[in-house]
Amino acid sequence: MREADNIREVEALGIDLMGFIFWPKSKRYVAERPQYLPTQVKKVGVFVDATLEDIRQHIQDYQLDIIQLHGHEIPDFIAQLSIFNFQFSIIKAFNIATAEDLAQTKPYEGIVDYFLFDTRKPPEETGGWHPPGGTGIQFDWSVLSHYEGTTPFLLSGGIGPDDAERIKSFHHPRCIGIDLNSRFEIAPGLKDVNQLKDFISNL
């Protein structure tokens, strides 16, 4: 999110979290602080291989409640975030296509508060790495039946207006929420409030 009026309207829908992307290569990059920041929902800052100082500055400037890490951040780097004199939670995102991909979560158990499972593109399309967000593509959620970790997770990856029934039929004891983004947009960073309202009502 980055448009003040759009932020207000989406906040009023009763959502829990709102994301602000601080990765300059993203179409949704927040280059400057919006004229309005939400007060009734938790603010999530999304980072990709950012420096500690960059993360610290954004936490301070945006009063972030949650840090979402979408790059190659290793456990040792994440442990260093504890030096900040702020209270915040940490989400680590992983790109998933097969049950084998879930193994990458194990070193992060007990280090982060939540995982986010997103779609992994084929390696031939990405050179081995899938940049965060914006694919509008879903992965096979049945793969997550193999997830036996203790860290709760958010479900992401191309969830759209027609997926309410599919989400209702998905069950996993560690799934605590869903991430809605590109398929509810009028333009990058600008949400379709009516679509979101209808979807939440259906859900």
C-alpha positions in Angstrom: 0.0 0.0 0.0 1.1 3.6 -0.6 -1.9 5.8 -1.4 -3.4 7.6 1.6 -7.0 7.3 0.7 -6.7 3.7 -0.4 -4.9 2.9 2.9 -7.8 4.4 4.8 -10.4 2.5 2.8 -8.7 -0.9 3.1 -8.0 -0.4 6.8 -11.7 0.1 7.3 -12.4 -3.4 6.0 -11.3 -5.0 9.2 -8.0 -6.6 7.9 -5.2 -7.5 10.3 -2.0 -6.6 8.5 -1.0 -4.0 5.8 2.2 -4.3 3.8 4.6 -1.6 2.7 7.3 -2.7 0.2 10.7 -1.2 0.7 12.5 -3.0 -2.2 13.3 -0.4 -4.8 12.9 -2.9 -7.7 9.3 -3.6 -6.9 6.4 -2.0 -8.8 4.9 -1.4 -5.4 8.0 0.3 -3.9 7.1 2.9 -1.2 9.6 5.6 -2.0 8.3 8.1 0.5 6.1 8.0 3.5 2.4 8.1 2.6 0.4 11.0 4.0 -1.6 8.6 6.1 -0.4 5.4 7.9 -2.9 2.9 9.4 -3.5 3.0 13.1 -6.0 0.1 13.5 -3.9 -2.6 11.8 -0.4 -3.8 12.1 2.1 -2.4 9.6 4.4 -4.8 7.8 7.6 -3.7 6.1 8.7 -5.9 3.2 12.5 -6.1 2.6 14.7 -8.0 0.2 18.3 -8.4 1.3 18.3 -5.0 3.0 21.0 -3.8 5.3 20.5 -3.7 9.1 20.5 0.1 9.0 17.9 0.3 6.2 15.6 -2.0 8.1 16.2 -0.1 11.4 15.5 3.3 9.7 12.2 2.1 8.2 11.0 0.6 11.5 11.6 3.9 13.1 10.1 6.1 10.2 7.0 3.9 9.7 6.5 2.6 13.2 6.5 -0.9 11.7 5.0 -3.8 13.8 6.3 -6.6 11.6 9.3 -7.1 9.3 8.8 -9.4 6.3 12.1 -10.7 4.8 11.8 -11.9 1.2 15.4 -12.4 0.1 18.4 -14.5 1.0 18.5 -13.5 4.7 20.3 -16.2 6.7 19.5 -17.0 10.3 22.6 -15.2 11.6 21.5 -12.0 9.9 18.0 -12.3 11.3 19.4 -12.9 14.8 21.2 -9.5 14.5 17.8 -7.7 14.3 17.5 -8.3 18.0 19.9 -5.4 18.6 17.2 -2.9 17.6 15.5 -1.2 20.5 12.0 -1.8 19.0 9.2 -4.3 19.5 8.4 -6.1 16.3 7.7 -9.6 14.8 9.5 -11.2 11.9 8.0 -13.0 8.9 10.4 -15.0 6.6 9.1 -15.7 3.1 9.8 -18.9 1.2 9.1 -19.8 -2.4 7.4 -23.2 -2.6 6.7 -25.6 -5.4 7.4 -29.1 -4.0 7.5 -30.8 -0.6 11.3 -30.7 -0.8 11.2 -26.9 -0.8 9.8 -27.0 2.8 13.2 -28.2 4.1 14.5 -24.6 3.7 12.4 -23.5 6.6 14.1 -25.7 9.3 17.0 -23.4 10.0 14.6 -20.6 10.8 12.4 -22.5 13.3 12.6 -20.6 16.6 14.3 -17.6 15.0 11.3 -15.9 13.2 7.7 -15.6 14.3 5.9 -16.5 11.1 6.6 -18.1 7.7 5.0 -16.9 4.5 4.7 -19.5 1.7 4.7 -18.0 -1.8 4.9 -19.4 -5.3 8.3 -20.5 -6.7 8.8 -19.9 -10.4 10.7 -22.6 -12.5 14.5 -22.0 -12.2 14.8 -21.6 -16.0 12.6 -18.4 -15.7 14.5 -16.8 -12.8 18.1 -18.0 -12.9 17.5 -20.0 -9.7 15.8 -17.3 -7.6 12.2 -15.9 -7.7 12.0 -12.2 -6.8 9.3 -11.5 -4.3 5.7 -11.0 -5.2 3.6 -10.0 -8.1 3.4 -13.3 -10.0 -0.3 -13.8 -9.6 0.4 -17.5 -9.7 -0.7 -20.1 -7.2 1.3 -23.2 -6.1 -0.2 -26.5 -5.2 -1.3 -26.0 -1.6 -1.6 -29.7 -1.0 2.3 -29.6 -0.8 1.8 -28.0 2.6 0.4 -31.1 4.1 4.1 -32.1 4.4 4.9 -29.1 6.5 5.5 -30.3 10.1 7.2 -27.3 11.6 6.0 -25.4 14.6 6.2 -21.9 13.1 2.7 -20.6 12.0 2.5 -19.5 8.4 0.6 -17.2 6.0 -0.6 -18.5 2.7 0.4 -16.4 -0.3 0.8 -16.6 -4.1 -1.8 -15.5 -6.5 -4.9 -15.6 -4.3 -7.7 -13.9 -6.1 -11.3 -12.9 -5.9 -12.5 -16.4 -7.0 -10.6 -18.3 -4.4 -12.8 -18.0 -1.3 -14.2 -21.5 -1.5 -10.8 -23.0 -2.2 -9.4 -21.2 0.9 -12.3 -22.5 3.0 -11.4 -26.0 2.0 -7.8 -25.6 2.9 -6.9 -26.8 6.4 -3.6 -26.9 8.2 -3.1 -26.4 12.0 -0.3 -23.9 11.4 -2.0 -21.7 8.8 -3.1 -18.4 10.5 -3.9 -16.2 7.6 -3.8 -15.3 3.9 -1.9 -12.7 1.9 -3.9 -10.8 -0.7 -2.1 -8.6 -3.2 -1.7 -8.4 -7.0 -5.0 -10.0 -8.0 -7.0 -7.4 -5.9 -5.3 -4.4 -7.5 -6.5 -1.7 -9.9 -2.8 -0.8 -10.5 0.4 -1.8 -8.6 0.0 -0.6 -5.0 -3.6 0.4 -5.5 -6.2 -2.0 -4.1 -9.7 -2.6 -5.4 -11.6 -1.9 -2.2 -14.9 -3.4 -3.5 -13.3 -6.6 -4.6 -11.6 -7.0 -1.2 -14.8 -6.2 0.7 -16.7 -8.8 -1.3 -14.0 -11.4 -0.9 -13.7 -10.9 2.8 -17.5 -11.2 3.2 -17.5 -14.4 1.1 -14.7 -15.9 3.2 
